[in-house]
Amino acid sequence: MSEPTLHHLVYQSSATNEFSEQELQALLMQSRAWNAAHGLTGVLLYSGGNILQVLEGTEEEVAYIFGRISRDARHHNVTRLADGPITERSFTEWSMGYVPVNADDLANLTGYFNPKGKHPLAVVADHEGPSLHELLTSFVVCDTVRL
């Protein structure tokens, strides 16, 4: 029997209420425990109520957890930005890395749109730059990742 294909999913959402540092830490502890038990890796970027997350694992596990995330009342406007097979994980060491970012950093990600902006989909049309997954990976190459 062959190994399951690796899969990744990138989504963004808006928090129903901004998370406090304590709420973020509790969310990260819960996510890390679940992800470690289910072979998921990834990273979470958070800024002022805006959430951007990468999930990696088997297609079945990624789809299952994204279904739970999509129904979670702590956020809304859950928008899938990328979804598909990958040849290798980008976040192998992290059951859930965390990067606090400012709004300008998020705005510079290809594929990200500001749900509060006047023309939230305008940025999505630009597919000339690196992929959203590649840009997210670049965020975690720096020292800002909290493990």
Long-range contacts (C-beta under 8 A, 24 or more apart in sequence): 4-58, 4-59, 4-60, 5-58, 5-59, 5-85, 6-56, 6-57, 6-58, 6-85, 6-86, 6-87, 6-88, 6-89, 7-56, 7-57, 7-58, 7-59, 7-62, 7-63, 7-83, 7-84, 7-85, 7-86, 8-54, 8-55, 8-56, 8-62, 8-82, 8-83, 8-84, 8-85, 8-86, 8-90, 8-133, 9-54, 9-55, 9-62, 9-63, 9-66, 9-80, 9-82, 9-83, 10-52, 10-53, 10-54, 10-55, 10-80, 10-81, 10-82, 10-83, 10-111, 10-132, 10-133, 10-136, 11-52, 11-53, 11-55, 11-66, 11-69, 11-78, 11-79, 11-80, 11-81, 12-50, 12-51, 12-52, 12-53, 12-77, 12-78, 12-79, 12-81, 12-112, 12-113, 12-115, 13-50, 13-51, 13-69, 13-75, 13-76, 13-77, 13-78, 13-79, 14-49, 14-50, 14-51, 14-75, 14-76, 14-77, 14-115, 14-116, 15-49, 15-50, 15-51, 15-74, 15-75, 16-73, 16-74, 16-75, 16-76, 17-49, 17-74, 18-48, 18-49, 19-46, 19-49, 19-74, 24-98, 27-74, 28-96, 28-98, 28-146, 31-95, 31-96, 32-95, 32-96, 33-95, 34-65, 35-65, 35-95, 35-96, 36-95, 38-65, 40-65, 40-95, 41-89, 41-91, 41-92, 41-93, 41-94, 41-95, 41-96, 42-91, 42-94, 42-95, 42-96, 42-97, 43-91, 43-94, 43-96, 43-97, 43-98, 43-99, 43-136, 43-139, 43-140, 43-145, 44-96, 44-97, 44-98, 44-99, 45-99, 45-100, 45-101, 45-105, 45-106, 45-136, 45-139, 46-98, 46-99, 46-100, 46-101, 47-100, 47-101, 47-102, 47-103, 47-105, 47-106, 48-103, 50-103, 50-106, 50-114, 50-115, 51-75, 52-81, 52-106, 52-109, 52-112, 52-136, 54-90, 54-91, 54-133, 54-136, 56-86, 56-89, 56-90, 56-91, 59-85, 77-115, 79-113, 79-115, 81-111, 81-112, 81-132, 82-111, 82-131, 82-132, 82-133, 86-133, 90-133, 90-136, 90-137, 91-137, 91-140, 93-147, 94-140, 94-145, 94-147, 97-140, 97-145, 97-146, 97-147, 98-145, 98-146, 98-147, 99-139, 99-140, 99-144, 99-145, 99-146, 100-144, 100-146, 101-139, 101-144, 105-139, 108-135, 109-135, 109-136, 110-135
